[in-house]
Structures are given as structure tokens and as C-alpha cells.
Amino acid sequence: MSKHLVVTTTGHDHIGIVEEVTALLSQFDAKIEPLRDAVRALREANYQVTTRFTKSGDAQSFTGFVPYEIKVRGADHVGIIHDVARYLAEHGAHIETMETDVVQAPMTGTPLFTMEAIVFIPPSVSFQNLREALEQIGDDLGVDTEAAPHVD
């Protein structure tokens, strides 16, 4: 298992914020302990910084799992992520990544929810069943869902 350092940085938004943080991070070329200490310097620049060690999961536990890309789009409301995540958990799926956002609809300004996820589905769940289940969840929630094989 490899060891990773998760760095969470929050602060006043301004041009160059990502460059400032990544410039510091890139100086240490994956040397975690010195990086962890140096990242504290960001606090002096009025950032809130949290660091935490994590370890990669056992890749063998996902042997045979199939990667899929899931997209959800529609009017924003409570429960969308929960209902999709509940289905995935009930069927033994592993959520590798998930990004969500709320954007304004171009013409009306209505808040639109978007989600994109990469999930690993166990071999016991067929693509057809996954797609149909997500369509049903989408119908129940009033959102559009898509599932497709994930290609790197």
C-alpha cells in the first residue's frame, strides 16, 4: 500500500491561488514529511491548511470490477447524491472519484446539478442492470442519468 498526503487549502479566492499552492507542492517531488512541514507556510499567507495521511486501498479487493463513468444532470434538489450513492453501495460498487457542481441554466438561471463519477462495479452487476437502475433513479428524482464504460 502506498502512502499519500491529502492537502486541503482554503482561502480568499484570487487570481494565482492555484499557482501559489501548486508551486509549493511541486518543490518537494513527493517527499511527504518535508512537504507537510512546508505547507504550513501557507497559513502565514492567510490560508487554512489541513494535511492528512491516507493509504491506497488494496487493489486486489477490486479484481474483476469494471470501471464505469456515471453522469447525472438536472434541477438541483436535496437527495440526488444520496440516492445514487445508496444504489451503488447496496450493489457493492466502489466510488473512485465523484465531482459535483451546481451551475446556472443559461436561459433561466435555474440551479442545475451536475455529477460525474468513476465507479468500479462488481462483476455480479451487469452494465444493462446498472444503466436501467440509474435511469429509474433519475426518473424518480427528475434528473438525467448516463452510464458508460470508463476508458482512461
C-alpha positions as CSV (number, residue, x, y, z in Angstrom):
1,M,0.0,0.0,0.0
2,S,1.3,3.4,-0.9
3,K,1.0,6.4,1.5
4,H,-0.5,9.7,0.3
5,L,-0.8,13.1,1.8
6,V,-4.1,14.9,1.3
7,V,-3.7,18.7,1.4
8,T,-6.8,20.8,1.8
9,T,-6.3,24.5,1.3
10,T,-8.9,27.2,1.6
11,G,-8.6,30.9,1.5
12,H,-9.8,34.1,-0.1
13,D,-10.2,33.5,-3.8
14,H,-7.9,35.5,-6.1
15,I,-6.0,35.1,-9.3
16,G,-3.0,32.9,-8.8
17,I,-4.2,30.9,-5.8
18,V,-3.8,27.6,-7.5
19,E,-0.4,28.5,-8.9
20,E,0.8,29.6,-5.4
21,V,-0.3,26.3,-3.8
22,T,1.0,24.1,-6.6
23,A,4.3,25.9,-6.8
24,L,4.9,25.0,-3.1
25,L,3.7,21.4,-3.6
26,S,5.8,20.8,-6.7
27,Q,9.1,21.8,-4.9
28,F,9.0,18.6,-2.9
29,D,8.6,15.9,-5.5
30,A,6.6,13.5,-3.4
31,K,8.7,13.8,-0.2
32,I,5.9,13.8,2.2
33,E,7.4,14.8,5.6
34,P,9.2,18.0,4.3
35,L,6.2,18.9,2.2
36,R,3.9,18.5,5.2
37,D,6.1,20.9,7.2
38,A,6.5,23.4,4.4
39,V,2.8,23.5,3.6
40,R,2.3,25.1,7.0
41,A,3.9,28.3,5.5
42,L,0.6,28.7,3.6
43,R,-1.0,29.6,6.9
44,E,1.2,32.7,7.1
45,A,-0.4,33.8,3.8
46,N,-3.9,33.6,5.4
47,Y,-4.8,30.1,4.0
48,Q,-6.4,27.5,6.2
49,V,-4.4,24.3,5.6
50,T,-5.1,20.8,6.7
51,T,-2.9,17.8,6.0
52,R,-3.8,14.2,6.5
53,F,-2.1,10.9,5.6
54,T,-4.0,8.3,3.7
55,K,-3.2,4.9,2.3
56,S,-4.3,3.5,-1.0
57,G,-6.9,0.7,-0.8
58,D,-6.0,-2.9,-1.6
59,A,-6.2,-3.1,-5.4
60,Q,-6.8,-6.8,-5.2
61,S,-10.1,-6.2,-3.5
62,F,-11.5,-4.8,-6.8
63,T,-10.2,-7.6,-9.0
64,G,-12.8,-8.3,-11.7
65,F,-14.6,-5.0,-11.1
66,V,-15.5,-3.0,-14.2
67,P,-15.0,0.8,-14.3
68,Y,-17.9,2.9,-15.5
69,E,-18.5,6.6,-15.9
70,I,-21.7,7.9,-14.4
71,K,-23.2,11.4,-15.2
72,V,-26.2,13.0,-13.6
73,R,-27.7,16.3,-14.6
74,G,-30.9,18.1,-13.7
75,A,-32.7,20.6,-11.5
76,D,-30.8,20.8,-8.1
77,H,-32.5,19.5,-5.1
78,V,-31.7,17.5,-1.9
79,G,-31.1,13.8,-2.2
80,I,-29.6,13.3,-5.6
81,I,-26.1,12.2,-4.5
82,H,-27.6,10.1,-1.6
83,D,-29.9,8.1,-3.9
84,V,-27.2,7.4,-6.4
85,A,-24.6,6.5,-3.7
86,R,-27.1,4.3,-1.9
87,Y,-27.8,2.2,-5.0
88,L,-24.0,1.9,-5.6
89,A,-23.3,0.9,-2.0
90,E,-26.2,-1.6,-2.0
91,H,-24.7,-3.3,-5.0
92,G,-21.1,-3.4,-3.8
93,A,-19.7,-0.7,-6.1
94,H,-16.6,1.4,-5.3
95,I,-16.8,5.1,-6.0
96,E,-13.3,6.0,-7.2
97,T,-14.0,9.7,-7.9
98,M,-17.0,12.0,-7.8
99,E,-17.3,15.6,-8.8
100,T,-20.4,17.6,-8.3
101,D,-21.4,21.2,-9.1
102,V,-24.4,23.5,-9.3
103,V,-24.4,25.8,-12.3
104,Q,-26.9,28.3,-13.5
105,A,-29.1,27.3,-16.5
106,P,-28.2,29.5,-19.5
107,M,-31.6,31.0,-20.2
108,T,-33.4,30.8,-16.9
109,G,-30.7,31.0,-14.3
110,T,-32.3,27.9,-12.6
111,P,-29.7,26.0,-10.4
112,L,-28.7,22.8,-12.3
113,F,-27.0,20.0,-10.5
114,T,-24.2,18.1,-12.3
115,M,-22.3,15.0,-11.1
116,E,-19.6,13.0,-12.8
117,A,-18.2,9.8,-11.2
118,I,-15.9,7.0,-11.9
119,V,-17.2,3.8,-10.2
120,F,-16.0,0.2,-10.1
121,I,-18.9,-2.2,-10.4
122,P,-18.6,-5.8,-9.3
123,P,-18.9,-8.4,-12.0
124,S,-22.2,-9.6,-10.5
125,V,-23.9,-6.3,-11.7
126,S,-24.4,-6.2,-15.5
127,F,-24.0,-2.9,-17.4
128,Q,-27.6,-3.3,-18.5
129,N,-28.8,-3.5,-14.9
130,L,-26.6,-0.6,-13.8
131,R,-27.9,1.6,-16.7
132,E,-31.6,0.7,-16.0
133,A,-31.3,1.2,-12.3
134,L,-29.7,4.6,-12.8
135,E,-32.4,5.6,-15.3
136,Q,-35.1,4.6,-12.7
137,I,-33.3,6.6,-10.0
138,G,-33.1,9.5,-12.5
139,D,-36.8,9.3,-13.3
140,D,-37.7,9.2,-9.6
141,L,-35.5,12.3,-9.0
142,G,-36.4,14.2,-12.2
143,V,-32.8,14.2,-13.5
144,D,-31.0,12.7,-16.5
145,T,-28.5,9.9,-15.9
146,E,-25.9,8.3,-18.1
147,A,-23.7,5.3,-17.6
148,A,-20.9,4.3,-20.0
149,P,-17.8,2.1,-19.8
150,H,-14.9,4.2,-18.5
151,V,-11.9,4.5,-20.8
152,D,-8.6,6.0,-19.4
